[in-house]
């Protein structure tokens, strides 16, 4: 027994050293450049003196490529589908191209180019056939056949300091620029002729340039740190001054949304504007993001990434940033939405790339012990990007919307069967939100849809027939709610900053009055509504919690909650409207607020057991007001079954994707949630101590499992409640652990608390001690042999 244990301990420690080495290499990597296109599912980045890294799950995980040698990379770009990737390096002064998503590369040698000079900027068309490369001392080089043949140009007749390049989607409009007198040059005929642009306005020193997909919106960064934008293909220009900095990077989404990353500034500010190209009053959102060398934004503007010491991602235009993992594809949950039915028996949640997850329990109010992935067929090309989920009053109907592949998936039999019942539209549709009441389902579209109008679609027969209400081309619906018998429907527009309400089953919608305040700069996030539509609440970023009602178009802001504008993320309302919950995205001091009088007064929830550093994505409350669910980013789902303003304890639910190895997903445990997270040295120490603790627990299992345990106690921490007894086997089904309420959890969390504080297991070990007859339960079960004792990290 002891010899076996010694072997296991040695293997665990060796594996830990190997994993820690990989983590250290990845997390400490100096990423030089990053690219994102379309909806941001496929990404690519390069490491200085390293390799090309790619991601196929919206940046959740990254894989190091082996198609090139370790070079001193400069920049990277990709086609719209990311199958074509081009990157330049300073080691051999070459441009490298991949046509298979980064698996293999070949180097390109443009005609008339220097063999001893760097390609400082690149551009690629949507289809990957048009490639633009500017070389430091030889000018402009472009190809329209994916690099097989090349043309060259040097319209400035200056052979040094070419530094900027951009190509529109079709490849017929090109930008090239440089400093030291070069300025900005444009070709509107695929490179045949070039003309200098607005040199008397923007000057003759251009360090970076970006362009929208159509080529009508342009932004440049001058050598002295000024950003100039044009909304008419360079005919007129507007100046934007930020904090003083000498160097920086720009990124632009398909429709012109713009982000600015300074490389030399006193703070970590990143600026983003969604309306400079469509509004006379330009609004800039400033976020305190990570320091980096490059910034990229997906074509739909929903995914922004910064490359530096590691890769950082935000899915809300800079309000929250977290550091990405570099291995274990698919191992970290990115929860987008969560809902619970009236009685708290059924919970549904969606992860952006992992799909829909359900906890269905018809008898026990304390549901949420176990979650299973919904039986929805996989997209053959992997384009799914789940954004929202809804559940009916009694939980009999569940619907989820897919922004990536464009599906509206509905089940009417508690998840046994699912059917895509998306309405037929006049273009590819990015579904953004969904709401349910019985057979009535309401879905909304996002601004990145290709449809002519961004509509609200309504069905009263569970998706068999649909009817749209046109909201307009510039609408970006972010949430929708529907009351009983669909008497009230409320939707929010995150682009124009407006709320809309219908009181005639969706036939007509009226704009709501938000106290005559300008809301164009706000991003409306979520709506909550009671069963009858009498009490409604909505939250917006950089704003307040707003409260409205069925019969009144005037909404009131609850400024007294914190006394200032906040980054509110979500709000939920109980069935009778008496209880409301609201969460913010900041990770400190009072993230959850509760109202027990229909939104009139609010108080901060104390003693929740939730970590101070959590960033909340969504909150849900059951109709009876007892069950509360919150999801954080990245990775955690928390439950509470208490009602009222007393101390409400939330417990973290351990959910494991059976398709990938489980690993810790708590920010700071072995991943940094922010650039200011703990050091890699601390992580290595904790990982080492953790492995020793795991091995010790495993040895204890091997020794004690043969003695028919009778008592096991657990104290401290809060990950899953306090366990007091361990029952004897029942019916040959193994050893069952029961908590202090007599419930049988799916996992037992053994706390190895290294911090001494209250929070999640830090780290913990989930153990299932099984014996008796064989049974199918976990990943790896064969069903033919009795299960050995197993454990895995949570």
LINHUFEN-V866682 format. One record per run of one state. SS is the DSSP state (~ for helix, > for strand, _ for the rest). FROM is the first residue (numbers start at 0). TO is the last residue. If there is no record, write none. Layout:
SS & FROM & TO
SS & FROM & TO
This chain:
_ & 0 & 0
~ & 1 & 26
_ & 27 & 28
> & 29 & 35
_ & 36 & 41
> & 42 & 49
_ & 50 & 50
> & 51 & 54
_ & 55 & 61
> & 62 & 63
_ & 64 & 69
> & 70 & 77
_ & 78 & 83
> & 84 & 88
_ & 89 & 92
> & 93 & 97
_ & 98 & 104
> & 105 & 107
_ & 108 & 117
> & 118 & 123
_ & 124 & 129
> & 130 & 134
_ & 135 & 137
> & 138 & 142
_ & 143 & 149
> & 150 & 152
_ & 153 & 160
> & 161 & 166
_ & 167 & 172
> & 173 & 177
_ & 178 & 181
> & 182 & 186
_ & 187 & 193
> & 194 & 195
_ & 196 & 197
~ & 198 & 201
_ & 202 & 204
> & 205 & 210
_ & 211 & 216
> & 217 & 221
_ & 222 & 225
> & 226 & 229
_ & 230 & 236
> & 237 & 239
_ & 240 & 246
> & 247 & 251
_ & 252 & 256
> & 257 & 261
_ & 262 & 267
> & 268 & 272
_ & 273 & 283
> & 284 & 287
_ & 288 & 292
> & 293 & 296
_ & 297 & 302
> & 303 & 306
_ & 307 & 307
> & 308 & 308
_ & 309 & 309
> & 310 & 313
_ & 314 & 320
> & 321 & 322
_ & 323 & 333
> & 334 & 339
_ & 340 & 344
> & 345 & 350
_ & 351 & 353
> & 354 & 359
_ & 360 & 370
> & 371 & 372
_ & 373 & 384
> & 385 & 390
_ & 391 & 396
> & 397 & 401
_ & 402 & 405
> & 406 & 410
_ & 411 & 417
> & 418 & 419
_ & 420 & 429
> & 430 & 436
_ & 437 & 438
> & 439 & 444
_ & 445 & 453
> & 454 & 458
_ & 459 & 465
> & 466 & 469
_ & 470 & 475
> & 476 & 481
_ & 482 & 482
~ & 483 & 485
_ & 486 & 487
> & 488 & 492
_ & 493 & 496
> & 497 & 501
_ & 502 & 508
> & 509 & 510
_ & 511 & 511
> & 512 & 512
_ & 513 & 521
> & 522 & 528
_ & 529 & 533
> & 534 & 542
_ & 543 & 543
> & 544 & 548
_ & 549 & 550
> & 551 & 556
_ & 557 & 557
~ & 558 & 560
_ & 561 & 564
> & 565 & 572
_ & 573 & 578
> & 579 & 583
_ & 584 & 590
> & 591 & 594
_ & 595 & 601
> & 602 & 603
_ & 604 & 613
> & 614 & 620
_ & 621 & 626
> & 627 & 632
_ & 633 & 634
> & 635 & 639
_ & 640 & 649
> & 650 & 652
_ & 653 & 665
> & 666 & 666
_ & 667 & 669
> & 670 & 670
_ & 671 & 678
~ & 679 & 706
_ & 707 & 721
> & 722 & 725
_ & 726 & 735
> & 736 & 738
_ & 739 & 746
> & 747 & 750
_ & 751 & 762
> & 763 & 767
_ & 768 & 788
> & 789 & 792
_ & 793 & 793
